[in-house]
Amino acid sequence: MHLLPDYVAQVGGVASTTALHAAGFAPAEIASAIRSLTLARVARGWVGLPTAPASLVDAVRIGGRLSCVSVLQRHGVWTEQDARPHVRIGRHAGHSPAAGPRRANARFVAGPQRVLHRALTAQPLGATAIDPIGIALAHAVMCQPRMDAVASLDSAANRGLFSMFELAELLDPLPVKYAQLFDLIDPGCQSGLETKARLGLRAARIPHRTQVAVSGVGRVDILIGDRLVLELDGRRWHSETSQLGEDYRRDLALLRRGYVVVRLNYWQVTFQWAEVIAAIRQMVALDEHRWQPRHRRAGLCD
């Protein structure tokens, strides 16, 4: 059996007394931890560590559960950039976002501005302060812009958190416009930026493949035709010097094999896509995405 503070830390820093009782901790043990200041009362029926995240404490105090992108980020799933806590409250909760607890515990600071989500069903929220990842993903699909929603689905599948069958089951009860996103999922995509680029190419009706293996190089993010490679530099993933060195090595190896490499950053894919797609269309019009006889004569074609 884990010590009580260790158990609370494992579940995020805040726990309901109901969950603690179910885990085998006696009421006297919980009361003792509160008296010794190891734990503090967060809300009625809830306790937490003094170091518990303010966003989690805030969620419980307003009668909700941390959810949506706030939970997905904890699992390493790609989401849109939003640092605000996303909180799921009861479907019929009469909650005012400005309302706070009747008695604030000074050992916890008030959380930042939050985003509230009504629960999708009338079922109780549950005894944990952090939503299960399936519930969080369903809310994130409905909360984020369309491309970001697909990026989260791609990321969840790519990380092995959900099978395609499980994603189909998750999306099926949602309104049709969200359930239809299933047809856009590509579990091979390894970043949200890659998802946005492939969706942009799909919208432009430019055939492409994702995560294509190239001999001597490894997998490339996107391949258009035979030899036009798009590599995506997400701002989250390409800041380390060692990663930049590997990128340069791969680019040079691709060039020596006759590939055309276009490396795109977050800003270009997110805010300058019209210019990007115009350049790609021009290369495709010139047939630069295909192997030519001169390439075959030089033995460059894979």
HUVENGI-V131293 format. One record per backbone hydrogen bond with DSSP energy under -1.0 kcal/mol. CO is the residue of the C=O (numbers start at 1). NH is the residue of the N-H. If there is no record, write none. Layout:
# HUVENGI-V131293
<<CO	NH> <CO	NH>>
This chain:
# HUVENGI-V131293
<<3	7> <4	8> <5	9> <6	10> <7	11> <8	13> <9	12> <13	49> <15	47> <16	20> <17	21> <18	22> <19	23> <20	25> <21	24> <26	30> <27	31> <28	32> <29	33> <30	34> <31	35> <32	36> <33	38> <33	39> <34	37> <40	48> <43	46> <45	17> <46	42> <46	43> <47	15> <48	40> <49	52> <53	57> <54	58> <55	59> <56	60> <57	61> <58	62> <59	64> <60	63> <65	88> <66	131> <67	70> <68	71> <68	72> <69	73> <72	77> <73	76> <85	115> <86	67> <87	117> <88	65> <89	119> <90	93> <93	95> <96	99> <105	108> <115	87> <117	89> <129	66> <132	136> <133	137> <134	138> <135	139> <136	140> <137	141> <138	142> <139	143> <140	144> <145	149> <146	150> <147	151> <148	152> <149	153> <150	154> <151	155> <152	156> <153	157> <154	158> <155	159> <156	161> <157	160> <163	167> <164	168> <165	169> <166	170> <167	171> <168	172> <171	174> <175	178> <175	179> <176	180> <178	181> <179	182> <180	183> <181	184> <182	185> <186	189> <191	195> <192	196> <193	197> <194	198> <195	199> <196	200> <197	201> <198	202> <199	203> <200	204> <201	206> <202	205> <209	223> <212	220> <214	217> <214	218> <218	214> <220	212> <221	211> <222	230> <223	209> <224	228> <227	260> <228	224> <229	262> <230	222> <231	264> <234	238> <240	244> <241	245> <242	246> <243	247> <244	248> <245	249> <246	250> <247	251> <248	252> <249	253> <250	254> <251	255> <252	256> <254	259> <255	258> <260	229> <262	231> <264	233> <265	269> <266	270> <267	271> <272	276> <273	277> <274	278> <275	279> <276	280> <277	281> <278	282> <279	283> <280	284> <281	285> <282	286> <283	288> <284	287> <287	290> <289	226> <289	227> <292	295> <292	296> <293	297> <294	298> <295	300> <296	299>>
